[in-house]
Amino acid sequence: MKIKVKPFAIFRDIIGKAEFTLEFDSEISVGKLINYLKERFPDISMYIDEYEIEPVIVLVNGKPATGKTMLRDGDEVAFFPPAAGGTSEGKVITQDVDIEKIIQKIRNVKDFDKVGAMVIFIGFVKGTIGNKKVYGLSYEAYEPYASKKLQEIANDLLKNDKVVDVRIYHKVANLKPGETTIYIMVSAIDRNTAFETARKALERVKKEIPIWKLEVRDNGEYWVIGDGKRVPRPVKSKTKLN
């Protein structure tokens, strides 16, 4: 099976060709094709999310495609880097992110030449609350709504003309003291805007995102409600539901 590939903009520069043909033994998905190209041309990876092809734009025979779109013999695949201008990303994650890799992606945003400062906020699990020892935090989220709301917050904050890039990543997992809970990364034309926007992002995440945490400490288990209010976990009810 033959697939015609047409890279554009910086992808064309990295690959060194405006058009080329690849042969495969059987049908493959767009996602697998992109992974194949990433292996052959590693510099492409800094523009493509580790888990999804977004925000890269892919067209198959002139029509928008996703990573699950299946390719057939004779298809033409055109792929483009993220659109020009500011960018944003918000989503629930289960593993730590590669901060240096994300910074490199941000450096390649078209409007990065306007950036004068980047603020990175990282939250950690506390090992002590007052005089009580904390053994861990268990996070749970209502997905995909939580990721959708994180993206909405990032998009909303990006509406400020002084903000160039906003990224919010919230972990949902069983975490121990010292482990990362949230990443907020804001690039702006000045440091005051970057600090202010990062603070707004954190406050909105606390109030708007359906993510809950159960705190396990030496004096019991507590649900953390709202902005830091701790409520003892109820004893399991003996009443059976029909």
Order of alpha helices (4+ residues) and beta strands (2+ residues): beta-alpha-beta-alpha-beta-beta-beta-beta-alpha-beta-beta-beta-alpha-beta-beta-beta-alpha-beta-beta-beta
